Amino acid sequence: MKTPFKQTLQAYLFLAPALVLFAVFSFWPVGYGSFLAFTDYSLIKPWHWVGLDNFRTIFNNEMFVTGLKNSLLFLIIVPVIQIGAISLAVLVNNKLPGIKLFRAAFYVPVVTTISVVGIMWGFMFHEQGTLNYVLTQLRLVDKPVGWLSDDSIALFAVMFVTVWRGLGWYMVMYLAGLQSIPAEMQEAAILDGANRWQRFWKITVPMLRPTIMVCSIMSVLAALKAYQEVLVLTQGGPLNSTFTGLYYAYDQGLKHLKLPRGLAASFVVSVICVGIMLLCFRYIKPKHR
Amino acid sequence: MKRGFFSLVGHYLVLCAIGLICIFPFWWTFVTAISTEGNIFAFPPTFWPKAPAFDNFVEAFRVIPIWAFFKNSILITFWTVFWKLLLCSLAAYPLARMRFRGRKLVFGLILATMVMPSEVNFLVNFITVTKLSLVDTYTGVILPNIITAVSILLLKQAFEEVPQDLIDAARVDGADEWTIFWRIVLPLIRPWLATVGILATVEAWNDYIWPFIVMSKPDEFPLSVGVLYLSGTYGSSTRVIAAGTVLTILPMLAVFLSTQRFFMRGMDGAVK
């Protein structure tokens, strides 16, 4: 059956504003940005094609190379967040008194703006801050740690904040997944004499599989693209030790207005992200369906 | 299901420990903001307000234009949410309820934006906004944040739940698509509009990087940007910064705590 032309026209009139905005702010940046990464673009001068020059520059730049390594190192937070979030979701997936309060408490960091997160964790990580106090009291460290001033530790402090912010969000995703598991399955397993541990591994985890896949992919991409927490916590320091791939793009592109370098850096990060996504889809889809 | 007493106590202990890690930074900041005496960074830290008063808040209002920040945040948030609800439902309606050529392609493109590495877009979007002469305008802040695939998907799902009979009846009565959309279908999905609206409110209020890039005049910053400006430029005392921080999060905390169920529902739709 052929769709009448009038109906098609009407549908596109409804869609037009959204499609225009998508085109300008989502698709254009990908295409145009990739193109400009190969030029010496600036906002004021005419630009020229420079081939791979920008990429040569950034790959010879210590800040970018450290940044890219750090972005890859950031991937270690993925299993931490996902396992943490699943455990949290299991812990709050019940009707114990006060459980809603806990769910809310775990979610509060998610609804907090990143600038405030930066300020608050700046307080916590202070040499005379609460974190050092607790750790020295517990005798886990003998002298205060420079969480954000020691170049061998700062990156892990930044990662910790990323985990702290993300946990609640993924918890809610998993909670939704858990609540869609039919209660009869758990009950049947109990009748068959399965203990908690067995029920978790034989029912919960397999049933959560689609959610785990989606969340893990999102988490991998988010980790590779992390830069906002760097901006509000350390601005790349100390000694450039907390640079990430995208933070370099921000730092060069907007702070120092060297747009081509910034664009080249974000191009590299995008290519890594797209590559990982393609790999994921290729290896996950068949089992999924 | 029976559970041992100790298992239950253990359960709550774990919940409390994690809850403490999530909440403590907020509590410490709050205590610092309303205390007017004692050392801020000291061993042992202060866990309870000392000589509580609002002096720090008064000081925060004095050193930075917090009222202006508030006004700017409200403006940006209101218009982002307004246009988002309007334009995303306009886009979601035909995807859910109309047959037209290229529907699969359009839907595919919208889904594609979800997997594109969008965080890297800020450099080109900055160029675009500059070329459109929208730097230092709220239009520049708002425009790129209006349309998101997640909002469209949620609203599409909402439109799909509207009974077909209702739409057919309206068509028989001679209503055109616009009337059906505006008069019949849109009012029916109000709960979903509320969900999308609340999620979008928090997102717009909390957006930091983009307004920070687009706006350059301190008087025109939203709170999220202004509060970091407070800690950077003025080198203000920690207590005043803490007071500004409390003022920044309080509105969204109130929104979140009073509308918690919407957050759970929003996520529910996003997973499907």
HADDOCK unambig.tbl for C-alpha pairs under 7 A between the chains (distance, minus, plus):
assign (segid A and resid 3 and name CA) (segid B and resid 99 and name CA) 6.81 0.50 0.50
assign (segid A and resid 3 and name CA) (segid B and resid 100 and name CA) 6.00 0.50 0.50
assign (segid A and resid 3 and name CA) (segid B and resid 101 and name CA) 6.84 0.50 0.50
assign (segid A and resid 7 and name CA) (segid B and resid 100 and name CA) 6.22 0.50 0.50
assign (segid A and resid 8 and name CA) (segid B and resid 100 and name CA) 4.41 0.50 0.50
assign (segid A and resid 8 and name CA) (segid B and resid 101 and name CA) 5.91 0.50 0.50
assign (segid A and resid 11 and name CA) (segid B and resid 94 and name CA) 5.41 0.50 0.50
assign (segid A and resid 11 and name CA) (segid B and resid 98 and name CA) 6.85 0.50 0.50
assign (segid A and resid 11 and name CA) (segid B and resid 100 and name CA) 6.62 0.50 0.50
assign (segid A and resid 14 and name CA) (segid B and resid 90 and name CA) 5.24 0.50 0.50
assign (segid A and resid 14 and name CA) (segid B and resid 91 and name CA) 5.69 0.50 0.50
assign (segid A and resid 14 and name CA) (segid B and resid 94 and name CA) 6.92 0.50 0.50
assign (segid A and resid 15 and name CA) (segid B and resid 90 and name CA) 6.34 0.50 0.50
assign (segid A and resid 15 and name CA) (segid B and resid 91 and name CA) 4.39 0.50 0.50
assign (segid A and resid 17 and name CA) (segid B and resid 87 and name CA) 6.58 0.50 0.50
assign (segid A and resid 18 and name CA) (segid B and resid 87 and name CA) 6.05 0.50 0.50
assign (segid A and resid 18 and name CA) (segid B and resid 88 and name CA) 6.72 0.50 0.50
assign (segid A and resid 18 and name CA) (segid B and resid 91 and name CA) 6.18 0.50 0.50
assign (segid A and resid 18 and name CA) (segid B and resid 147 and name CA) 6.20 0.50 0.50
assign (segid A and resid 21 and name CA) (segid B and resid 147 and name CA) 6.88 0.50 0.50
assign (segid A and resid 22 and name CA) (segid B and resid 147 and name CA) 6.93 0.50 0.50
assign (segid A and resid 25 and name CA) (segid B and resid 125 and name CA) 6.27 0.50 0.50
assign (segid A and resid 25 and name CA) (segid B and resid 144 and name CA) 5.69 0.50 0.50
assign (segid A and resid 26 and name CA) (segid B and resid 113 and name CA) 6.74 0.50 0.50
assign (segid A and resid 26 and name CA) (segid B and resid 118 and name CA) 6.94 0.50 0.50
assign (segid A and resid 29 and name CA) (segid B and resid 121 and name CA) 5.51 0.50 0.50
assign (segid A and resid 29 and name CA) (segid B and resid 124 and name CA) 5.17 0.50 0.50
assign (segid A and resid 29 and name CA) (segid B and resid 125 and name CA) 6.47 0.50 0.50
assign (segid A and resid 30 and name CA) (segid B and resid 121 and name CA) 6.95 0.50 0.50
assign (segid A and resid 33 and name CA) (segid B and resid 124 and name CA) 5.84 0.50 0.50
assign (segid A and resid 102 and name CA) (segid B and resid 15 and name CA) 6.98 0.50 0.50
assign (segid A and resid 102 and name CA) (segid B and resid 19 and name CA) 6.47 0.50 0.50
assign (segid A and resid 105 and name CA) (segid B and resid 19 and name CA) 5.89 0.50 0.50
assign (segid A and resid 105 and name CA) (segid B and resid 22 and name CA) 6.60 0.50 0.50
assign (segid A and resid 105 and name CA) (segid B and resid 23 and name CA) 6.46 0.50 0.50
assign (segid A and resid 106 and name CA) (segid B and resid 19 and name CA) 6.10 0.50 0.50
assign (segid A and resid 106 and name CA) (segid B and resid 22 and name CA) 5.95 0.50 0.50
assign (segid A and resid 109 and name CA) (segid B and resid 22 and name CA) 6.68 0.50 0.50
assign (segid A and resid 111 and name CA) (segid B and resid 202 and name CA) 6.57 0.50 0.50
assign (segid A and resid 111 and name CA) (segid B and resid 252 and name CA) 6.88 0.50 0.50
assign (segid A and resid 112 and name CA) (segid B and resid 206 and name CA) 6.68 0.50 0.50
assign (segid A and resid 112 and name CA) (segid B and resid 249 and name CA) 6.40 0.50 0.50
assign (segid A and resid 113 and name CA) (segid B and resid 206 and name CA) 4.35 0.50 0.50
assign (segid A and resid 113 and name CA) (segid B and resid 207 and name CA) 6.72 0.50 0.50
assign (segid A and resid 113 and name CA) (segid B and resid 208 and name CA) 6.97 0.50 0.50
assign (segid A and resid 113 and name CA) (segid B and resid 224 and name CA) 6.50 0.50 0.50
assign (segid A and resid 114 and name CA) (segid B and resid 208 and name CA) 6.74 0.50 0.50
assign (segid A and resid 115 and name CA) (segid B and resid 208 and name CA) 6.70 0.50 0.50
assign (segid A and resid 115 and name CA) (segid B and resid 224 and name CA) 6.13 0.50 0.50
assign (segid A and resid 115 and name CA) (segid B and resid 225 and name CA) 7.00 0.50 0.50
assign (segid A and resid 115 and name CA) (segid B and resid 228 and name CA) 6.07 0.50 0.50
assign (segid A and resid 116 and name CA) (segid B and resid 245 and name CA) 6.07 0.50 0.50
assign (segid A and resid 120 and name CA) (segid B and resid 25 and name CA) 5.87 0.50 0.50
assign (segid A and resid 120 and name CA) (segid B and resid 29 and name CA) 6.69 0.50 0.50
assign (segid A and resid 121 and name CA) (segid B and resid 25 and name CA) 6.92 0.50 0.50
assign (segid A and resid 124 and name CA) (segid B and resid 25 and name CA) 6.77 0.50 0.50
assign (segid A and resid 128 and name CA) (segid B and resid 41 and name CA) 5.15 0.50 0.50
assign (segid A and resid 128 and name CA) (segid B and resid 42 and name CA) 5.59 0.50 0.50
assign (segid A and resid 128 and name CA) (segid B and resid 43 and name CA) 6.74 0.50 0.50
assign (segid A and resid 129 and name CA) (segid B and resid 41 and name CA) 5.70 0.50 0.50
assign (segid A and resid 130 and name CA) (segid B and resid 45 and name CA) 5.98 0.50 0.50
assign (segid A and resid 133 and name CA) (segid B and resid 43 and name CA) 6.15 0.50 0.50
assign (segid A and resid 133 and name CA) (segid B and resid 44 and name CA) 6.52 0.50 0.50
assign (segid A and resid 172 and name CA) (segid B and resid 264 and name CA) 6.56 0.50 0.50
assign (segid A and resid 172 and name CA) (segid B and resid 267 and name CA) 6.93 0.50 0.50
assign (segid A and resid 173 and name CA) (segid B and resid 267 and name CA) 6.09 0.50 0.50
assign (segid A and resid 176 and name CA) (segid B and resid 268 and name CA) 5.71 0.50 0.50
assign (segid A and resid 225 and name CA) (segid B and resid 119 and name CA) 6.88 0.50 0.50
assign (segid A and resid 253 and name CA) (segid B and resid 123 and name CA) 6.79 0.50 0.50
assign (segid A and resid 263 and name CA) (segid B and resid 123 and name CA) 6.95 0.50 0.50
assign (segid A and resid 266 and name CA) (segid B and resid 120 and name CA) 5.65 0.50 0.50
assign (segid A and resid 270 and name CA) (segid B and resid 117 and name CA) 5.82 0.50 0.50
assign (segid A and resid 273 and name CA) (segid B and resid 117 and name CA) 6.74 0.50 0.50
